[in-house]
Amino acid sequence: MKRRDFLKLSAATAGATLIPVHMIQAQEEHLSPEDPQAKALKYVEDSEIEGQHCNNCIHAKGDLEAEWVGCNLFPNKQVKGSGWCSVWAARG
Ligand code: SF4
């Protein structure tokens, strides 16, 4: 392999490794209650219904003890563990 080809390959590889880092950061973005889908589902960051929170909802995923958790309804976002929306369902 020529030196110039090696440098091109190295540059391409370096660029490729940056893409997953950006994707990971996007996955950690917090869901805003102002998000149109969040509004449609009446999502709030602090549930007003006793015993119903994102961190005990069947749609939550990840570390359910964390302040922010994943949600199957909002891919690439995190919802507040103390939050709630209209499709909350108890974990089995
Ligand atoms: S589906 Fe469950 S975890 Fe997701 S926002 Fe609604 S209540 Fe929270």
Residues whose N, C-alpha, C, O or C-beta is under 5 A from the ligand:
A	BS01	SF4	C54 C57 H59 A60 G70 C71 L73 V79 W84 C85 V87 W88
